[in-house]
Amino acid sequence: MPNTRIFEGQLHMDKAGYIVTKEGSRTSVAGVFAAGDCQDHVYRQAITAAGSGCMAAIDAERFLEAEGH
């Protein structure tokens, strides 16, 4: 079980409790990104989580730039 209970009712999740992402790390809420074990039920490995975290950071940076921040 992923440790995502805090996000129930706030982010779109699958039946197992993993946060659903699209276009890399984007969640169902604009400006909120997910990475690693909370959204990856296949690999769930530290190196995969680190790479996924980097993707989320880049997506967040691009989002903020597009919003004029």
mmCIF file of the N, C-alpha and C atoms, coordinates in Angstrom:
data_MODEL
# 
_entry.id   MODEL 
# 
loop_
_atom_site.group_PDB 
_atom_site.id 
_atom_site.type_symbol 
_atom_site.label_atom_id 
_atom_site.label_alt_id 
_atom_site.label_comp_id 
_atom_site.label_asym_id 
_atom_site.label_entity_id 
_atom_site.label_seq_id 
_atom_site.pdbx_PDB_ins_code 
_atom_site.Cartn_x 
_atom_site.Cartn_y 
_atom_site.Cartn_z 
_atom_site.occupancy 
_atom_site.B_iso_or_equiv 
_atom_site.pdbx_formal_charge 
_atom_site.auth_seq_id 
_atom_site.auth_comp_id 
_atom_site.auth_asym_id 
_atom_site.auth_atom_id 
_atom_site.pdbx_PDB_model_num 
ATOM 1   N N  . MET A 1 1  ? 0.831   -1.191 0.000   1.00 0.00 ? 1  MET A N  1 
ATOM 2   C CA . MET A 1 1  ? 0.000   0.000  0.000   1.00 0.00 ? 1  MET A CA 1 
ATOM 3   C C  . MET A 1 1  ? 0.880   1.262  0.000   1.00 0.00 ? 1  MET A C  1 
ATOM 4   N N  . PRO A 1 2  ? 0.632   2.141  -0.946  1.00 0.00 ? 2  PRO A N  1 
ATOM 5   C CA . PRO A 1 2  ? 1.382   3.407  -0.936  1.00 0.00 ? 2  PRO A CA 1 
ATOM 6   C C  . PRO A 1 2  ? 0.893   4.291  0.217   1.00 0.00 ? 2  PRO A C  1 
ATOM 7   N N  . ASN A 1 3  ? 1.741   5.145  0.695   1.00 0.00 ? 3  ASN A N  1 
ATOM 8   C CA . ASN A 1 3  ? 1.402   6.032  1.802   1.00 0.00 ? 3  ASN A CA 1 
ATOM 9   C C  . ASN A 1 3  ? 0.780   7.321  1.250   1.00 0.00 ? 3  ASN A C  1 
ATOM 10  N N  . THR A 1 4  ? -0.435  7.199  0.713   1.00 0.00 ? 4  THR A N  1 
ATOM 11  C CA . THR A 1 4  ? -1.094  8.332  0.055   1.00 0.00 ? 4  THR A CA 1 
ATOM 12  C C  . THR A 1 4  ? -2.445  8.681  0.680   1.00 0.00 ? 4  THR A C  1 
ATOM 13  N N  . ARG A 1 5  ? -2.759  8.065  1.779   1.00 0.00 ? 5  ARG A N  1 
ATOM 14  C CA . ARG A 1 5  ? -4.081  8.265  2.400   1.00 0.00 ? 5  ARG A CA 1 
ATOM 15  C C  . ARG A 1 5  ? -4.393  9.752  2.638   1.00 0.00 ? 5  ARG A C  1 
ATOM 16  N N  . ILE A 1 6  ? -3.382  10.533 2.948   1.00 0.00 ? 6  ILE A N  1 
ATOM 17  C CA . ILE A 1 6  ? -3.566  11.960 3.211   1.00 0.00 ? 6  ILE A CA 1 
ATOM 18  C C  . ILE A 1 6  ? -4.183  12.696 2.005   1.00 0.00 ? 6  ILE A C  1 
ATOM 19  N N  . PHE A 1 7  ? -4.020  12.141 0.812   1.00 0.00 ? 7  PHE A N  1 
ATOM 20  C CA . PHE A 1 7  ? -4.508  12.786 -0.402  1.00 0.00 ? 7  PHE A CA 1 
ATOM 21  C C  . PHE A 1 7  ? -5.875  12.269 -0.870  1.00 0.00 ? 7  PHE A C  1 
ATOM 22  N N  . GLU A 1 8  ? -6.454  11.317 -0.145  1.00 0.00 ? 8  GLU A N  1 
ATOM 23  C CA . GLU A 1 8  ? -7.762  10.769 -0.533  1.00 0.00 ? 8  GLU A CA 1 
ATOM 24  C C  . GLU A 1 8  ? -8.788  11.892 -0.633  1.00 0.00 ? 8  GLU A C  1 
ATOM 25  N N  . GLY A 1 9  ? -9.543  11.881 -1.715  1.00 0.00 ? 9  GLY A N  1 
ATOM 26  C CA . GLY A 1 9  ? -10.549 12.895 -1.937  1.00 0.00 ? 9  GLY A CA 1 
ATOM 27  C C  . GLY A 1 9  ? -10.013 14.192 -2.509  1.00 0.00 ? 9  GLY A C  1 
ATOM 28  N N  . GLN A 1 10 ? -8.691  14.293 -2.625  1.00 0.00 ? 10 GLN A N  1 
ATOM 29  C CA . GLN A 1 10 ? -8.077  15.500 -3.161  1.00 0.00 ? 10 GLN A CA 1 
ATOM 30  C C  . GLN A 1 10 ? -7.421  15.267 -4.510  1.00 0.00 ? 10 GLN A C  1 
ATOM 31  N N  . LEU A 1 11 ? -6.822  14.083 -4.682  1.00 0.00 ? 11 LEU A N  1 
ATOM 32  C CA . LEU A 1 11 ? -6.172  13.725 -5.937  1.00 0.00 ? 11 LEU A CA 1 
ATOM 33  C C  . LEU A 1 11 ? -6.797  12.454 -6.484  1.00 0.00 ? 11 LEU A C  1 
ATOM 34  N N  . HIS A 1 12 ? -6.810  12.331 -7.797  1.00 0.00 ? 12 HIS A N  1 
ATOM 35  C CA . HIS A 1 12 ? -7.326  11.118 -8.429  1.00 0.00 ? 12 HIS A CA 1 
ATOM 36  C C  . HIS A 1 12 ? -6.360  9.971  -8.145  1.00 0.00 ? 12 HIS A C  1 
ATOM 37  N N  . MET A 1 13 ? -6.886  8.869  -7.608  1.00 0.00 ? 13 MET A N  1 
ATOM 38  C CA . MET A 1 13 ? -6.081  7.695  -7.303  1.00 0.00 ? 13 MET A CA 1 
ATOM 39  C C  . MET A 1 13 ? -6.728  6.454  -7.890  1.00 0.00 ? 13 MET A C  1 
ATOM 40  N N  . ASP A 1 14 ? -5.912  5.422  -8.098  1.00 0.00 ? 14 ASP A N  1 
ATOM 41  C CA . ASP A 1 14 ? -6.472  4.163  -8.566  1.00 0.00 ? 14 ASP A CA 1 
ATOM 42  C C  . ASP A 1 14 ? -7.015  3.379  -7.365  1.00 0.00 ? 14 ASP A C  1 
ATOM 43  N N  . LYS A 1 15 ? -7.582  2.221  -7.619  1.00 0.00 ? 15 LYS A N  1 
ATOM 44  C CA . LYS A 1 15 ? -8.209  1.432  -6.554  1.00 0.00 ? 15 LYS A CA 1 
ATOM 45  C C  . LYS A 1 15 ? -7.224  0.974  -5.485  1.00 0.00 ? 15 LYS A C  1 
ATOM 46  N N  . ALA A 1 16 ? -5.951  0.864  -5.842  1.00 0.00 ? 16 ALA A N  1 
ATOM 47  C CA . ALA A 1 16 ? -4.933  0.427  -4.885  1.00 0.00 ? 16 ALA A CA 1 
ATOM 48  C C  . ALA A 1 16 ? -4.375  1.581  -4.056  1.00 0.00 ? 16 ALA A C  1 
ATOM 49  N N  . GLY A 1 17 ? -4.764  2.820  -4.384  1.00 0.00 ? 17 GLY A N  1 
ATOM 50  C CA . GLY A 1 17 ? -4.298  3.978  -3.625  1.00 0.00 ? 17 GLY A CA 1 
ATOM 51  C C  . GLY A 1 17 ? -3.125  4.722  -4.217  1.00 0.00 ? 17 GLY A C  1 
ATOM 52  N N  . TYR A 1 18 ? -2.725  4.333  -5.430  1.00 0.00 ? 18 TYR A N  1 
ATOM 53  C CA . TYR A 1 18 ? -1.635  5.052  -6.096  1.00 0.00 ? 18 TYR A CA 1 
ATOM 54  C C  . TYR A 1 18 ? -2.185  6.296  -6.790  1.00 0.00 ? 18 TYR A C  1 
ATOM 55  N N  . ILE A 1 19 ? -1.449  7.393  -6.721  1.00 0.00 ? 19 ILE A N  1 
ATOM 56  C CA . ILE A 1 19 ? -1.859  8.633  -7.375  1.00 0.00 ? 19 ILE A CA 1 
ATOM 57  C C  . ILE A 1 19 ? -1.714  8.459  -8.884  1.00 0.00 ? 19 ILE A C  1 
ATOM 58  N N  . VAL A 1 20 ? -2.765  8.794  -9.604  1.00 0.00 ? 20 VAL A N  1 
ATOM 59  C CA . VAL A 1 20 ? -2.758  8.679  -11.061 1.00 0.00 ? 20 VAL A CA 1 
ATOM 60  C C  . VAL A 1 20 ? -2.096  9.924  -11.639 1.00 0.00 ? 20 VAL A C  1 
ATOM 61  N N  . THR A 1 21 ? -1.116  9.706  -12.515 1.00 0.00 ? 21 THR A N  1 
ATOM 62  C CA . THR A 1 21 ? -0.428  10.816 -13.169 1.00 0.00 ? 21 THR A CA 1 
ATOM 63  C C  . THR A 1 21 ? -0.609  10.731 -14.672 1.00 0.00 ? 21 THR A C  1 
ATOM 64  N N  . LYS A 1 22 ? -0.451  11.878 -15.318 1.00 0.00 ? 22 LYS A N  1 
ATOM 65  C CA . LYS A 1 22 ? -0.508  11.960 -16.775 1.00 0.00 ? 22 LYS A CA 1 
ATOM 66  C C  . LYS A 1 22 ? 0.574   12.930 -17.218 1.00 0.00 ? 22 LYS A C  1 
ATOM 67  N N  . GLU A 1 23 ? 0.989   12.789 -18.462 1.00 0.00 ? 23 GLU A N  1 
ATOM 68  C CA . GLU A 1 23 ? 2.025   13.663 -19.018 1.00 0.00 ? 23 GLU A CA 1 
ATOM 69  C C  . GLU A 1 23 ? 3.236   13.727 -18.087 1.00 0.00 ? 23 GLU A C  1 
ATOM 70  N N  . GLY A 1 24 ? 3.683   12.596 -17.622 1.00 0.00 ? 24 GLY A N  1 
ATOM 71  C CA . GLY A 1 24 ? 4.847   12.541 -16.736 1.00 0.00 ? 24 GLY A CA 1 
ATOM 72  C C  . GLY A 1 24 ? 4.442   12.464 -15.281 1.00 0.00 ? 24 GLY A C  1 
ATOM 73  N N  . SER A 1 25 ? 4.360   13.608 -14.618 1.00 0.00 ? 25 SER A N  1 
ATOM 74  C CA . SER A 1 25 ? 4.105   13.612 -13.183 1.00 0.00 ? 25 SER A CA 1 
ATOM 75  C C  . SER A 1 25 ? 2.913   14.464 -12.760 1.00 0.00 ? 25 SER A C  1 
ATOM 76  N N  . ARG A 1 26 ? 2.143   14.942 -13.739 1.00 0.00 ? 26 ARG A N  1 
ATOM 77  C CA . ARG A 1 26 ? 0.989   15.793 -13.415 1.00 0.00 ? 26 ARG A CA 1 
ATOM 78  C C  . ARG A 1 26 ? -0.137  14.969 -12.780 1.00 0.00 ? 26 ARG A C  1 
ATOM 79  N N  . THR A 1 27 ? -0.743  15.540 -11.758 1.00 0.00 ? 27 THR A N  1 
ATOM 80  C CA . THR A 1 27 ? -1.872  14.877 -11.108 1.00 0.00 ? 27 THR A CA 1 
ATOM 81  C C  . THR A 1 27 ? -3.171  15.515 -11.593 1.00 0.00 ? 27 THR A C  1 
ATOM 82  N N  . SER A 1 28 ? -4.269  15.159 -10.970 1.00 0.00 ? 28 SER A N  1 
ATOM 83  C CA . SER A 1 28 ? -5.576  15.704 -11.336 1.00 0.00 ? 28 SER A CA 1 
ATOM 84  C C  . SER A 1 28 ? -5.765  17.143 -10.851 1.00 0.00 ? 28 SER A C  1 
ATOM 85  N N  . VAL A 1 29 ? -4.813  17.675 -10.098 1.00 0.00 ? 29 VAL A N  1 
ATOM 86  C CA . VAL A 1 29 ? -4.887  19.050 -9.590  1.00 0.00 ? 29 VAL A CA 1 
ATOM 87  C C  . VAL A 1 29 ? -3.748  19.855 -10.215 1.00 0.00 ? 29 VAL A C  1 
ATOM 88  N N  . ALA A 1 30 ? -4.093  20.951 -10.879 1.00 0.00 ? 30 ALA A N  1 
ATOM 89  C CA . ALA A 1 30 ? -3.084  21.799 -11.519 1.00 0.00 ? 30 ALA A CA 1 
ATOM 90  C C  . ALA A 1 30 ? -2.057  22.276 -10.502 1.00 0.00 ? 30 ALA A C  1 
ATOM 91  N N  . GLY A 1 31 ? -0.782  22.133 -10.849 1.00 0.00 ? 31 GLY A N  1 
ATOM 92  C CA . GLY A 1 31 ? 0.289   22.581 -9.980  1.00 0.00 ? 31 GLY A CA 1 
ATOM 93  C C  . GLY A 1 31 ? 0.713   21.565 -8.935  1.00 0.00 ? 31 GLY A C  1 
ATOM 94  N N  . VAL A 1 32 ? 0.069   20.397 -8.925  1.00 0.00 ? 32 VAL A N  1 
ATOM 95  C CA . VAL A 1 32 ? 0.442   19.327 -7.989  1.00 0.00 ? 32 VAL A CA 1 
ATOM 96  C C  . VAL A 1 32 ? 1.014   18.175 -8.800  1.00 0.00 ? 32 VAL A C  1 
ATOM 97  N N  . PHE A 1 33 ? 2.207   17.722 -8.416  1.00 0.00 ? 33 PHE A N  1 
ATOM 98  C CA . PHE A 1 33 ? 2.922   16.692 -9.141  1.00 0.00 ? 33 PHE A CA 1 
ATOM 99  C C  . PHE A 1 33 ? 3.229   15.530 -8.200  1.00 0.00 ? 33 PHE A C  1 
ATOM 100 N N  . ALA A 1 34 ? 3.277   14.333 -8.752  1.00 0.00 ? 34 ALA A N  1 
ATOM 101 C CA . ALA A 1 34 ? 3.568   13.142 -7.940  1.00 0.00 ? 34 ALA A CA 1 
ATOM 102 C C  . ALA A 1 34 ? 4.733   12.391 -8.543  1.00 0.00 ? 34 ALA A C  1 
ATOM 103 N N  . ALA A 1 35 ? 5.524   11.770 -7.677  1.00 0.00 ? 35 ALA A N  1 
ATOM 104 C CA . ALA A 1 35 ? 6.691   11.035 -8.140  1.00 0.00 ? 35 ALA A CA 1 
ATOM 105 C C  . ALA A 1 35 ? 6.973   9.844  -7.225  1.00 0.00 ? 35 ALA A C  1 
ATOM 106 N N  . GLY A 1 36 ? 7.655   8.873  -7.774  1.00 0.00 ? 36 GLY A N  1 
ATOM 107 C CA . GLY A 1 36 ? 8.138   7.757  -6.980  1.00 0.00 ? 36 GLY A CA 1 
ATOM 108 C C  . GLY A 1 36 ? 7.085   6.756  -6.565  1.00 0.00 ? 36 GLY A C  1 
ATOM 109 N N  . ASP A 1 37 ? 7.278   6.221  -5.368  1.00 0.00 ? 37 ASP A N  1 
ATOM 110 C CA . ASP A 1 37 ? 6.454   5.119  -4.885  1.00 0.00 ? 37 ASP A CA 1 
ATOM 111 C C  . ASP A 1 37 ? 4.970   5.444  -4.763  1.00 0.00 ? 37 ASP A C  1 
ATOM 112 N N  . CYS A 1 38 ? 4.600   6.697  -4.603  1.00 0.00 ? 38 CYS A N  1 
ATOM 113 C CA . CYS A 1 38 ? 3.184   7.026  -4.439  1.00 0.00 ? 38 CYS A CA 1 
ATOM 114 C C  . CYS A 1 38 ? 2.415   6.949  -5.754  1.00 0.00 ? 38 CYS A C  1 
ATOM 115 N N  . GLN A 1 39 ? 3.134   6.905  -6.891  1.00 0.00 ? 39 GLN A N  1 
ATOM 116 C CA . GLN A 1 39 ? 2.452   6.825  -8.168  1.00 0.00 ? 39 GLN A CA 1 
ATOM 117 C C  . GLN A 1 39 ? 2.946   5.685  -9.060  1.00 0.00 ? 39 GLN A C  1 
ATOM 118 N N  . ASP A 1 40 ? 3.982   4.993  -8.641  1.00 0.00 ? 40 ASP A N  1 
ATOM 119 C CA . ASP A 1 40 ? 4.555   3.929  -9.465  1.00 0.00 ? 40 ASP A CA 1 
ATOM 120 C C  . ASP A 1 40 ? 4.387   2.578  -8.782  1.00 0.00 ? 40 ASP A C  1 
ATOM 121 N N  . HIS A 1 41 ? 3.400   1.823  -9.202  1.00 0.00 ? 41 HIS A N  1 
ATOM 122 C CA . HIS A 1 41 ? 3.149   0.521  -8.578  1.00 0.00 ? 41 HIS A CA 1 
ATOM 123 C C  . HIS A 1 41 ? 3.880   -0.613 -9.280  1.00 0.00 ? 41 HIS A C  1 
ATOM 124 N N  . VAL A 1 42 ? 4.636   -0.303 -10.325 1.00 0.00 ? 42 VAL A N  1 
ATOM 125 C CA . VAL A 1 42 ? 5.367   -1.340 -11.042 1.00 0.00 ? 42 VAL A CA 1 
ATOM 126 C C  . VAL A 1 42 ? 6.808   -1.448 -10.544 1.00 0.00 ? 42 VAL A C  1 
ATOM 127 N N  . TYR A 1 43 ? 7.539   -0.356 -10.552 1.00 0.00 ? 43 TYR A N  1 
ATOM 128 C CA . TYR A 1 43 ? 8.967   -0.397 -10.252 1.00 0.00 ? 43 TYR A CA 1 
ATOM 129 C C  . TYR A 1 43 ? 9.281   -0.146 -8.775  1.00 0.00 ? 43 TYR A C  1 
ATOM 130 N N  . ARG A 1 44 ? 8.711   0.876  -8.193  1.00 0.00 ? 44 ARG A N  1 
ATOM 131 C CA . ARG A 1 44 ? 8.846   1.202  -6.774  1.00 0.00 ? 44 ARG A CA 1 
ATOM 132 C C  . ARG A 1 44 ? 10.263  1.081  -6.230  1.00 0.00 ? 44 ARG A C  1 
ATOM 133 N N  . GLN A 1 45 ? 11.229  1.456  -6.992  1.00 0.00 ? 45 GLN A N  1 
ATOM 134 C CA . GLN A 1 45 ? 12.622  1.363  -6.562  1.00 0.00 ? 45 GLN A CA 1 
ATOM 135 C C  . GLN A 1 45 ? 13.199  2.750  -6.336  1.00 0.00 ? 45 GLN A C  1 
ATOM 136 N N  . ALA A 1 46 ? 14.184  2.826  -5.480  1.00 0.00 ? 46 ALA A N  1 
ATOM 137 C CA . ALA A 1 46 ? 14.767  4.117  -5.115  1.00 0.00 ? 46 ALA A CA 1 
ATOM 138 C C  . ALA A 1 46 ? 15.265  4.891  -6.327  1.00 0.00 ? 46 ALA A C  1 
ATOM 139 N N  . ILE A 1 47 ? 15.983  4.245  -7.235  1.00 0.00 ? 47 ILE A N  1 
ATOM 140 C CA . ILE A 1 47 ? 16.519  4.967  -8.387  1.00 0.00 ? 47 ILE A CA 1 
ATOM 141 C C  . ILE A 1 47 ? 15.400  5.436  -9.313  1.00 0.00 ? 47 ILE A C  1 
ATOM 142 N N  . THR A 1 48 ? 14.358  4.629  -9.437  1.00 0.00 ? 48 THR A N  1 
ATOM 143 C CA . THR A 1 48 ? 13.204  5.039  -10.232 1.00 0.00 ? 48 THR A CA 1 
ATOM 144 C C  . THR A 1 48 ? 12.529  6.233  -9.576  1.00 0.00 ? 48 THR A C  1 
ATOM 145 N N  . ALA A 1 49 ? 12.397  6.202  -8.253  1.00 0.00 ? 49 ALA A N  1 
ATOM 146 C CA . ALA A 1 49 ? 11.782  7.316  -7.525  1.00 0.00 ? 49 ALA A CA 1 
ATOM 147 C C  . ALA A 1 49 ? 12.607  8.586  -7.686  1.00 0.00 ? 49 ALA A C  1 
ATOM 148 N N  . ALA A 1 50 ? 13.927  8.470  -7.656  1.00 0.00 ? 50 ALA A N  1 
ATOM 149 C CA . ALA A 1 50 ? 14.786  9.642  -7.816  1.00 0.00 ? 50 ALA A CA 1 
ATOM 150 C C  . ALA A 1 50 ? 14.606  10.256 -9.201  1.00 0.00 ? 50 ALA A C  1 
ATOM 151 N N  . GLY A 1 51 ? 14.589  9.415  -10.232 1.00 0.00 ? 51 GLY A N  1 
ATOM 152 C CA . GLY A 1 51 ? 14.375  9.909  -11.589 1.00 0.00 ? 51 GLY A CA 1 
ATOM 153 C C  . GLY A 1 51 ? 12.998  10.527 -11.745 1.00 0.00 ? 51 GLY A C  1 
ATOM 154 N N  . SER A 1 52 ? 12.005  9.893  -11.162 1.00 0.00 ? 52 SER A N  1 
ATOM 155 C CA . SER A 1 52 ? 10.640  10.395 -11.208 1.00 0.00 ? 52 SER A CA 1 
ATOM 156 C C  . SER A 1 52 ? 10.537  11.729 -10.469 1.00 0.00 ? 52 SER A C  1 
ATOM 157 N N  . GLY A 1 53 ? 11.253  11.863 -9.364  1.00 0.00 ? 53 GLY A N  1 
ATOM 158 C CA . GLY A 1 53 ? 11.267  13.123 -8.623  1.00 0.00 ? 53 GLY A CA 1 
ATOM 159 C C  . GLY A 1 53 ? 11.860  14.245 -9.447  1.00 0.00 ? 53 GLY A C  1 
ATOM 160 N N  . CYS A 1 54 ? 12.894  13.942 -10.209 1.00 0.00 ? 54 CYS A N  1 
ATOM 161 C CA . CYS A 1 54 ? 13.503  14.919 -11.103 1.00 0.00 ? 54 CYS A CA 1 
ATOM 162 C C  . CYS A 1 54 ? 12.494  15.354 -12.168 1.00 0.00 ? 54 CYS A C  1 
ATOM 163 N N  . MET A 1 55 ? 11.752  14.395 -12.712 1.00 0.00 ? 55 MET A N  1 
ATOM 164 C CA . MET A 1 55 ? 10.715  14.721 -13.708 1.00 0.00 ? 55 MET A CA 1 
ATOM 165 C C  . MET A 1 55 ? 9.672   15.655 -13.103 1.00 0.00 ? 55 MET A C  1 
ATOM 166 N N  . ALA A 1 56 ? 9.236   15.367 -11.881 1.00 0.00 ? 56 ALA A N  1 
ATOM 167 C CA . ALA A 1 56 ? 8.235   16.204 -11.225 1.00 0.00 ? 56 ALA A CA 1 
ATOM 168 C C  . ALA A 1 56 ? 8.770   17.611 -10.984 1.00 0.00 ? 56 ALA A C  1 
ATOM 169 N N  . ALA A 1 57 ? 10.042  17.724 -10.604 1.00 0.00 ? 57 ALA A N  1 
ATOM 170 C CA . ALA A 1 57 ? 10.636  19.039 -10.384 1.00 0.00 ? 57 ALA A CA 1 
ATOM 171 C C  . ALA A 1 57 ? 10.663  19.859 -11.677 1.00 0.00 ? 57 ALA A C  1 
ATOM 172 N N  . ILE A 1 58 ? 11.024  19.225 -12.774 1.00 0.00 ? 58 ILE A N  1 
ATOM 173 C CA . ILE A 1 58 ? 11.033  19.913 -14.067 1.00 0.00 ? 58 ILE A CA 1 
ATOM 174 C C  . ILE A 1 58 ? 9.616   20.304 -14.470 1.00 0.00 ? 58 ILE A C  1 
ATOM 175 N N  . ASP A 1 59 ? 8.646   19.407 -14.286 1.00 0.00 ? 59 ASP A N  1 
ATOM 176 C CA . ASP A 1 59 ? 7.250   19.725 -14.606 1.00 0.00 ? 59 ASP A CA 1 
ATOM 177 C C  . ASP A 1 59 ? 6.750   20.891 -13.752 1.00 0.00 ? 59 ASP A C  1 
ATOM 178 N N  . ALA A 1 60 ? 7.097   20.914 -12.470 1.00 0.00 ? 60 ALA A N  1 
ATOM 179 C CA . ALA A 1 60 ? 6.685   22.002 -11.585 1.00 0.00 ? 60 ALA A CA 1 
ATOM 180 C C  . ALA A 1 60 ? 7.307   23.327 -12.031 1.00 0.00 ? 60 ALA A C  1 
ATOM 181 N N  . GLU A 1 61 ? 8.577   23.299 -12.397 1.00 0.00 ? 61 GLU A N  1 
ATOM 182 C CA . GLU A 1 61 ? 9.255   24.506 -12.871 1.00 0.00 ? 61 GLU A CA 1 
ATOM 183 C C  . GLU A 1 61 ? 8.578   25.047 -14.133 1.00 0.00 ? 61 GLU A C  1 
ATOM 184 N N  . ARG A 1 62 ? 8.259   24.164 -15.069 1.00 0.00 ? 62 ARG A N  1 
ATOM 185 C CA . ARG A 1 62 ? 7.599   24.592 -16.309 1.00 0.00 ? 62 ARG A CA 1 
ATOM 186 C C  . ARG A 1 62 ? 6.200   25.138 -16.023 1.00 0.00 ? 62 ARG A C  1 
ATOM 187 N N  . PHE A 1 63 ? 5.493   24.511 -15.095 1.00 0.00 ? 63 PHE A N  1 
ATOM 188 C CA . PHE A 1 63 ? 4.164   24.982 -14.714 1.00 0.00 ? 63 PHE A CA 1 
ATOM 189 C C  . PHE A 1 63 ? 4.261   26.405 -14.161 1.00 0.00 ? 63 PHE A C  1 
ATOM 190 N N  . LEU A 1 64 ? 5.184   26.633 -13.243 1.00 0.00 ? 64 LEU A N  1 
ATOM 191 C CA . LEU A 1 64 ? 5.341   27.956 -12.648 1.00 0.00 ? 64 LEU A CA 1 
ATOM 192 C C  . LEU A 1 64 ? 5.733   28.995 -13.692 1.00 0.00 ? 64 LEU A C  1 
ATOM 193 N N  . GLU A 1 65 ? 6.602   28.648 -14.599 1.00 0.00 ? 65 GLU A N  1 
ATOM 194 C CA . GLU A 1 65 ? 6.972   29.571 -15.668 1.00 0.00 ? 65 GLU A CA 1 
ATOM 195 C C  . GLU A 1 65 ? 5.779   29.922 -16.538 1.00 0.00 ? 65 GLU A C  1 
ATOM 196 N N  . ALA A 1 66 ? 4.956   28.928 -16.875 1.00 0.00 ? 66 ALA A N  1 
ATOM 197 C CA . ALA A 1 66 ? 3.771   29.157 -17.694 1.00 0.00 ? 66 ALA A CA 1 
ATOM 198 C C  . ALA A 1 66 ? 2.750   30.037 -16.980 1.00 0.00 ? 66 ALA A C  1 
ATOM 199 N N  . GLU A 1 67 ? 2.750   29.967 -15.650 1.00 0.00 ? 67 GLU A N  1 
ATOM 200 C CA . GLU A 1 67 ? 1.836   30.788 -14.842 1.00 0.00 ? 67 GLU A CA 1 
ATOM 201 C C  . GLU A 1 67 ? 2.395   32.181 -14.601 1.00 0.00 ? 67 GLU A C  1 
ATOM 202 N N  . GLY A 1 68 ? 3.601   32.436 -15.081 1.00 0.00 ? 68 GLY A N  1 
ATOM 203 C CA . GLY A 1 68 ? 4.203   33.762 -14.936 1.00 0.00 ? 68 GLY A CA 1 
ATOM 204 C C  . GLY A 1 68 ? 4.950   33.968 -13.644 1.00 0.00 ? 68 GLY A C  1 
ATOM 205 N N  . HIS A 1 69 ? 5.353   32.893 -12.979 1.00 0.00 ? 69 HIS A N  1 
ATOM 206 C CA . HIS A 1 69 ? 6.078   33.003 -11.716 1.00 0.00 ? 69 HIS A CA 1 
ATOM 207 C C  . HIS A 1 69 ? 7.552   32.845 -11.926 1.00 0.00 ? 69 HIS A C  1 
# 
